[in-house]
Amino acid sequence: MEWFEALILGIIQGLTEYLPVSSSGHLAIGANLFGLNGEENLTFTVAVHVATVLSTIVILWKEIVWLFTDLFKWKWNEGTRYIVNILISMIPVGIVGLFFKDKVETIFGSGLLVVGICLLVTASLLAFSFFAKPRQRENISPLHAFIIGIAQALAVLPGLSRSGSTIATGLLLGNKKERLAQFSFLMVIPPILGEALLDVKDIAEMGVSQAMAGLPPLSLAIGFLAAFVCGCLACKWMINIVKRGKLIWFAVYCAVVGTLTIILPYVL
């Protein structure tokens, strides 16, 4: 992987992890265009995903400190309820990670047709959430946290945006826009770190030299920094976008990219 390829893919990951357009789908498209093999793509993917987790922590550090401060008061309070909702939201993706990881990885290697279809599904979800006007709820309930968690679990499919699915599902359930983006970004931290640990285990089993084959340390560092910086910008930007309810343009974008992803391989 050349350094400029790592830079482009890092920018793509940093932006699309938070924007509702599917980071996994865009990385799959980018990797396909650059002709990356599975091993170097796995190592690079772990690095840029960890970078975006760090960007979430940097942008939402005040909220994270508040949550842990409330937690260690050892009382049932607002912060404790929030953490419980995050734990509940992790149940579906935990089940998928434990019992269906191999099947998901098979889907990732099945080509761009699945990516294109899932991008169209993402577009539909965003469009429905834009036009639907459910009754507004003040707080995210445990039941809604679980349903949003199901949306996150389904978003392991390449092309189905995690942030788009969780935020759109929350909006369709009637949860307030101001709370949804923050909850969506915080709830993904534990699953991404857990997935990264499993991937590190796979990398250790195949051997570091094999995992780094074709992936120079400079390219890895550039991709990591690009994902981190762009992740910080996109996280902050997306919170403001959700507050203003301007998700329909991302629906249009996903519909266009999804359609092109399906059609172009047959045309070119």
C-alpha positions in Angstrom: 0.0 0.0 0.0 1.5 3.3 -1.0 1.3 6.3 1.4 -1.1 8.2 -0.8 -3.5 5.2 -0.9 -3.3 5.0 2.9 -4.0 8.7 3.1 -7.1 8.5 0.9 -8.4 5.4 2.8 -7.7 7.0 6.1 -9.7 10.1 5.1 -12.5 7.9 3.8 -12.7 6.0 7.1 -12.5 9.1 9.3 -15.3 10.9 7.5 -17.6 8.0 6.7 -17.4 6.4 10.2 -19.6 9.3 11.5 -21.3 10.5 8.3 -24.3 8.1 7.5 -22.8 6.7 4.3 -21.1 3.5 5.6 -17.3 3.4 6.3 -17.1 -0.3 5.7 -18.8 0.1 2.3 -16.5 2.9 1.3 -13.4 1.1 2.5 -14.5 -2.0 0.6 -14.9 0.2 -2.6 -11.5 1.9 -2.0 -9.7 -1.4 -1.3 -11.2 -2.9 -4.5 -10.0 0.1 -6.5 -6.5 -0.1 -5.1 -6.4 -3.9 -5.3 -5.5 -4.5 -1.7 -5.3 -8.1 -0.4 -7.1 -9.4 2.7 -4.1 -9.4 5.1 -2.9 -5.9 4.6 -6.5 -4.6 4.4 -7.2 -6.3 7.8 -4.3 -4.7 9.5 -5.0 -1.3 8.0 -8.7 -1.6 8.9 -7.9 -2.3 12.5 -5.6 0.8 12.7 -8.1 3.2 11.2 -11.0 1.9 13.3 -9.0 2.4 16.5 -8.1 5.9 15.2 -11.8 6.8 14.8 -12.6 5.5 18.3 -9.9 7.8 19.7 -11.4 10.7 17.7 -14.8 10.0 19.4 -13.1 10.1 22.8 -11.5 13.4 22.0 -14.7 15.1 20.8 -17.0 13.6 23.4 -14.5 13.6 26.4 -16.8 15.8 28.5 -19.7 13.4 28.1 -17.4 10.4 28.8 -16.0 12.0 32.0 -19.6 12.8 33.1 -20.7 9.2 32.6 -17.8 7.7 34.6 -18.3 10.4 37.3 -21.9 9.4 37.7 -21.1 5.7 37.6 -18.6 5.9 40.4 -21.0 7.7 42.7 -22.5 4.2 43.0 -26.0 5.6 42.7 -28.8 5.1 40.2 -28.7 8.4 38.4 -28.8 9.8 34.9 -25.3 8.8 34.0 -25.8 5.3 35.3 -29.0 4.9 33.2 -27.1 6.1 30.1 -24.4 3.5 30.6 -27.0 0.8 31.1 -28.6 1.8 27.8 -25.2 1.6 26.1 -24.7 -1.9 27.6 -28.1 -3.0 26.4 -27.4 -1.6 22.9 -24.3 -3.8 22.8 -26.2 -7.1 23.2 -27.2 -7.6 19.6 -23.8 -6.7 18.1 -22.2 -8.9 20.7 -24.3 -11.9 19.6 -23.4 -11.2 16.0 -19.7 -10.9 16.9 -19.6 -14.1 18.9 -21.7 -16.4 16.8 -21.7 -15.0 13.2 -18.3 -13.4 12.8 -17.2 -15.9 10.1 -20.4 -15.5 8.1 -20.0 -11.7 8.2 -16.4 -11.9 7.0 -17.6 -14.2 4.2 -20.1 -11.4 3.2 -17.3 -8.9 3.2 -15.4 -10.9 0.6 -18.4 -11.5 -1.6 -17.8 -8.4 -3.9 -19.3 -5.0 -4.3 -22.9 -6.1 -5.2 -23.7 -6.5 -1.5 -22.1 -3.1 -0.8 -24.3 -1.4 -3.4 -27.5 -3.0 -2.2 -26.8 -2.1 1.5 -26.0 1.5 0.4 -29.5 1.6 -1.1 -31.0 0.3 2.1 -29.1 3.0 4.0 -30.5 5.6 1.6 -34.1 4.2 2.3 -33.6 4.4 6.1 -32.4 7.9 6.0 -35.2 9.0 3.7 -37.9 7.4 5.9 -36.4 9.0 9.1 -36.4 12.4 7.3 -40.1 12.3 6.3 -41.5 10.4 9.3 -42.9 12.6 12.1 -43.3 10.3 15.2 -44.2 11.7 18.6 -41.0 13.0 20.3 -39.7 11.3 23.4 -37.6 13.0 26.0 -35.1 10.2 26.8 -33.9 7.0 25.1 -35.6 4.1 26.9 -33.9 0.7 27.5 -36.2 -0.9 24.9 -35.3 1.8 22.3 -31.6 1.3 23.2 -32.0 -2.4 22.4 -33.8 -1.7 19.1 -31.1 0.8 18.1 -28.6 -1.9 19.1 -30.2 -4.3 16.6 -29.8 -1.6 13.9 -26.1 -1.4 14.9 -25.8 -5.2 14.7 -27.3 -5.3 11.2 -24.9 -2.5 10.1 -22.0 -5.0 10.2 -22.9 -5.6 6.6 -20.7 -3.6 4.3 -22.6 -0.7 2.9 -25.2 -0.5 5.7 -24.1 2.6 7.6 -23.8 2.1 11.3 -24.4 5.8 12.2 -27.1 6.1 9.6 -28.9 2.9 10.8 -28.7 3.8 14.5 -29.6 7.5 14.1 -32.4 6.8 11.6 -33.8 4.0 13.8 -33.8 6.3 16.8 -35.5 9.1 14.8 -38.2 6.6 13.6 -38.8 5.6 17.3 -39.3 9.3 18.1 -36.1 10.0 20.1 -34.9 13.6 20.1 -32.3 14.5 17.5 -30.1 16.3 20.1 -29.5 13.1 22.0 -29.3 10.6 19.2 -26.0 11.5 17.6 -24.2 11.5 20.9 -25.7 8.2 21.9 -24.9 6.7 18.5 -21.3 7.6 18.7 -20.7 6.6 22.3 -22.5 3.2 21.9 -20.1 2.2 19.1 -16.9 2.6 21.2 -17.0 -0.8 23.1 -18.0 -2.9 20.0 -15.3 -1.4 17.8 -12.6 -1.9 20.5 -13.9 -5.5 21.0 -13.8 -6.2 17.3 -10.3 -4.6 17.1 -9.1 -7.0 19.8 -10.4 -10.0 17.9 -8.7 -8.8 14.7 -5.5 -8.3 16.6 -5.8 -11.9 17.7 -6.2 -13.0 14.1 -3.2 -10.8 13.1 -1.1 -12.4 15.9 -2.0 -15.9 14.6 -1.0 -15.1 11.1 2.2 -13.4 12.2 3.0 -9.7 12.2 5.4 -10.1 9.2 2.6 -11.6 7.1 0.0 -9.1 8.3 2.3 -6.2 7.5 3.3 -7.6 4.1 2.7 -4.8 1.5 1.9 -2.3 4.3 4.8 -0.1 5.1 4.9 1.4 8.6 4.8 4.9 7.1 1.6 4.1 5.2 0.0 2.7 8.3 0.9 5.8 10.4 -0.4 8.1 7.7 -3.7 6.2 7.4 -4.0 6.3 11.2 -3.4 10.0 11.5 -5.7 10.8 8.6 -8.5 8.7 10.1 -8.1 10.4 13.5 -8.1 14.0 12.2 -11.0 13.5 9.8 -12.8 11.5 12.5 -12.6 14.5 14.9 -14.0 16.8 12.2 -16.7 14.5 11.0 -17.9 13.6 14.6 -18.4 17.2 15.5 -19.9 18.1 12.1 -22.3 15.1 12.3 -23.7 16.1 15.7 -24.7 19.5 14.3 -26.1 17.9 11.1 -28.4 15.6 13.1 -29.6 18.5 15.3 -30.6 20.4 12.1 -32.2 17.2 10.6 -30.4 17.5 7.3 -30.0 13.7 6.7 -31.9 13.6 3.4 -28.8 14.7 1.4 -26.9 11.7 2.7 -29.8 9.5 1.5 -29.4 11.0 -2.0 -25.7 10.4 -1.9 -26.0 6.8 -0.7 -28.6 6.1 -3.4 -26.3 7.4 -6.1 -23.2 5.6 -4.9 -25.1 2.4 -4.3 -26.6 2.5 -7.8 -23.2 3.2 -9.3 -21.5 0.4 -7.3 -24.1 -2.1 -8.6 -24.1 -0.9 -12.2 -20.4 0.0 -13.0 -18.8 -3.4 -12.7 -21.1 -4.6 -15.4 -20.5 -1.6 -17.6 -16.7 -1.3 -17.3 
